[in-house]
Amino acid sequence: MPTPGQVADEVLGAVAGKDDAALRLLAAKDDLDPWLVADELVRRGEVDAAVAFAKAAPRPDVEALPAYVEGRRGHGPEEAERKTLAAVNEALTAGEPQKALDLTADLAPEADVVTRVRLRHARSAALWRLERPRESAAAYEHAGDAASALGWLRRATDLYLFASQRWLDASGLAQAHARADVGGRRSGRGAGAG
């Protein structure tokens, strides 16, 4: 699977070449989350390309993406948080969940950008790996709420499902059912949605 950086390179090529068909094809792919590709373009300062990418293949999960990207125009790429995210991911990959948890102890109170949602997701995973299912479930819910507030439905749905699983692991059946229901309704994938 390509990385967000690799797809961002392809997007920049399509935009530079004014190849709308190639841009639509890249934007329509779901094997790599379009929010991560747009975020990588924003990190590079390529907001116009990120907006074009976000608008190229409309569907529910990317409906809010163009406005989100436009809202990032003129803001810095939150480099310190991106470095923290890289360190947290390294810690989790190395099997060091306590280190990942320590690195995420002082997160910004707002989860209003993709990087901050990803940091909350990683913190939730660290709590789970430390066998703290109730704390992990609550953290996954918080991260899901943040993703949902951005309009990042795919990530929100995944996070709510993780929260449901963690509540089940912690014997919180009522909380698990409630989170699964909320995640399904927000994403349009709830009961009867097919």
C-alpha positions as CSV (number, residue, x, y, z in Angstrom):
1,M,0.0,0.0,0.0
2,P,1.4,3.4,-0.9
3,T,2.1,6.0,1.9
4,P,0.4,9.3,2.2
5,G,3.6,10.9,0.9
6,Q,3.7,8.8,-2.2
7,V,0.1,9.5,-3.1
8,A,0.7,13.2,-2.3
9,D,3.5,13.2,-4.9
10,E,1.1,11.7,-7.4
11,V,-1.5,14.3,-6.6
12,L,1.0,17.1,-7.1
13,G,2.0,15.6,-10.5
14,A,-1.7,15.4,-11.5
15,V,-2.3,19.0,-10.4
16,A,0.8,20.3,-12.1
17,G,-0.1,18.5,-15.3
18,K,-3.7,19.7,-15.1
19,D,-4.7,16.0,-15.3
20,D,-8.2,16.1,-13.8
21,A,-8.9,12.4,-14.7
22,A,-5.8,11.3,-12.8
23,L,-6.7,13.5,-9.9
24,R,-10.2,12.1,-9.7
25,L,-8.8,8.5,-9.9
26,L,-6.4,9.2,-7.0
27,A,-9.1,10.9,-4.9
28,A,-11.5,8.1,-5.5
29,K,-9.2,5.4,-4.1
30,D,-10.0,4.3,-0.5
31,D,-7.1,2.0,0.0
32,L,-5.4,4.9,1.6
33,D,-7.5,7.3,3.7
34,P,-8.0,10.6,1.7
35,W,-7.8,12.6,4.9
36,L,-4.2,11.4,5.4
37,V,-3.2,12.4,1.9
38,A,-4.8,15.8,2.2
39,D,-3.1,16.3,5.5
40,E,0.3,15.4,4.0
41,L,-0.3,18.0,1.2
42,V,-1.2,20.6,3.9
43,R,2.0,19.7,5.8
44,R,3.9,20.5,2.6
45,G,2.2,23.8,2.2
46,E,0.3,22.6,-0.9
47,V,-3.1,23.7,0.3
48,D,-4.4,24.4,-3.3
49,A,-3.5,20.9,-4.3
50,A,-5.1,19.5,-1.1
51,V,-8.3,21.3,-1.9
52,A,-8.4,20.1,-5.5
53,F,-7.8,16.5,-4.2
54,A,-10.5,16.9,-1.5
55,K,-13.0,18.0,-4.1
56,A,-12.1,15.6,-6.9
57,A,-14.2,12.6,-5.8
58,P,-17.1,13.6,-3.5
59,R,-18.6,11.0,-1.2
60,P,-19.8,11.1,2.5
61,D,-16.4,10.5,4.1
62,V,-14.7,13.4,2.3
63,E,-17.7,15.8,2.3
64,A,-16.1,17.9,5.1
65,L,-12.6,17.6,3.8
66,P,-12.4,20.6,1.4
67,A,-13.6,23.0,4.2
68,Y,-11.2,21.4,6.7
69,V,-8.3,21.9,4.3
70,E,-9.3,25.5,3.5
71,G,-9.4,26.1,7.2
72,R,-5.8,25.0,7.5
73,R,-4.7,27.6,5.0
74,G,-2.3,30.0,6.8
75,H,-1.8,27.8,9.8
76,G,1.5,26.1,10.5
77,P,1.8,22.3,10.0
78,E,1.9,21.6,13.8
79,E,5.5,20.2,13.4
80,A,5.9,19.5,17.1
81,E,2.8,17.4,17.2
82,R,3.8,15.6,14.0
83,K,7.2,14.7,15.6
84,T,5.4,13.5,18.7
85,L,3.1,11.3,16.5
86,A,6.1,9.8,14.8
87,A,7.7,9.0,18.1
88,V,4.5,7.5,19.5
89,N,4.1,5.3,16.4
90,E,7.7,4.2,16.8
91,A,7.1,3.3,20.4
92,L,4.0,1.4,19.6
93,T,5.8,-0.5,16.8
94,A,8.6,-1.3,19.1
95,G,6.2,-2.7,21.7
96,E,6.7,0.2,24.1
97,P,3.1,1.3,25.0
98,Q,4.1,3.0,28.2
99,K,6.5,5.2,26.3
100,A,3.7,6.0,23.8
101,L,1.4,6.8,26.7
102,D,4.0,9.1,28.3
103,L,4.6,10.9,25.0
104,T,0.8,11.7,24.8
105,A,0.3,12.7,28.4
106,D,0.1,16.4,27.6
107,L,-2.0,16.6,24.4
108,A,-3.5,19.9,23.4
109,P,-7.1,20.1,24.7
110,E,-8.5,20.6,21.3
111,A,-8.5,17.8,18.8
112,D,-9.3,20.1,15.8
113,V,-6.7,18.8,13.3
114,V,-5.9,15.4,11.8
115,T,-2.6,15.1,13.7
116,R,-4.3,15.6,17.1
117,V,-7.0,13.0,16.3
118,R,-4.2,10.6,15.3
119,L,-2.4,11.3,18.5
120,R,-5.6,10.5,20.5
121,H,-6.0,7.3,18.5
122,A,-2.5,6.3,19.3
123,R,-3.0,7.1,23.0
124,S,-6.1,4.9,23.0
125,A,-4.1,2.0,21.5
126,A,-1.3,2.5,24.1
127,L,-3.9,2.2,26.9
128,W,-5.3,-0.9,25.4
129,R,-1.8,-2.5,25.1
130,L,-1.2,-1.7,28.7
131,E,-4.4,-3.7,29.5
132,R,-6.4,-0.7,30.7
133,P,-9.6,-1.4,28.7
134,R,-11.9,1.1,30.4
135,E,-9.5,4.0,29.9
136,S,-8.8,2.8,26.4
137,A,-12.5,2.6,25.6
138,A,-13.1,6.2,26.9
139,A,-10.1,7.4,25.0
140,Y,-11.3,5.8,21.8
141,E,-14.7,7.5,22.3
142,H,-13.0,10.9,22.8
143,A,-10.9,10.4,19.7
144,G,-14.0,9.2,17.7
145,D,-15.9,12.4,18.8
146,A,-13.0,14.5,17.6
147,A,-12.8,12.8,14.3
148,S,-16.6,13.1,13.9
149,A,-16.4,16.8,14.7
150,L,-14.0,17.2,11.8
151,G,-16.3,15.3,9.5
152,W,-13.7,12.5,9.3
153,L,-16.4,9.8,9.2
154,R,-14.2,6.8,8.3
155,R,-11.8,7.4,11.2
156,A,-14.7,8.2,13.6
157,T,-16.5,4.9,12.7
158,D,-13.3,2.9,13.3
159,L,-12.6,4.7,16.6
160,Y,-16.2,4.1,17.8
161,L,-15.9,0.4,16.9
162,F,-12.7,0.1,18.8
163,A,-14.4,1.8,21.8
164,S,-17.2,-0.7,21.5
165,Q,-14.8,-3.6,21.5
166,R,-12.9,-2.2,24.5
167,W,-16.1,-1.7,26.5
168,L,-17.0,-5.3,25.8
169,D,-13.5,-6.3,26.9
170,A,-14.1,-4.3,30.1
171,S,-17.6,-5.9,30.5
172,G,-19.3,-2.6,29.7
173,L,-22.1,-4.0,27.5
174,A,-24.3,-0.9,27.7
175,Q,-21.5,1.4,26.8
176,A,-20.4,-0.9,23.9
177,H,-23.9,-1.0,22.5
178,A,-24.3,2.8,22.8
179,R,-21.0,3.5,21.0
180,A,-21.7,1.0,18.3
181,D,-25.1,2.7,17.7
182,V,-23.6,6.2,17.7
183,G,-20.8,5.3,15.4
184,G,-23.2,3.6,13.0
185,R,-25.7,6.5,12.9
186,R,-23.0,9.1,12.4
187,S,-21.4,7.2,9.5
188,G,-24.6,6.1,7.9
189,R,-23.6,2.5,8.6
190,G,-25.9,1.8,11.5
191,A,-28.6,-0.8,11.7
192,G,-30.4,-1.2,8.4
193,A,-27.7,0.8,6.5
194,G,-26.4,-2.3,4.8
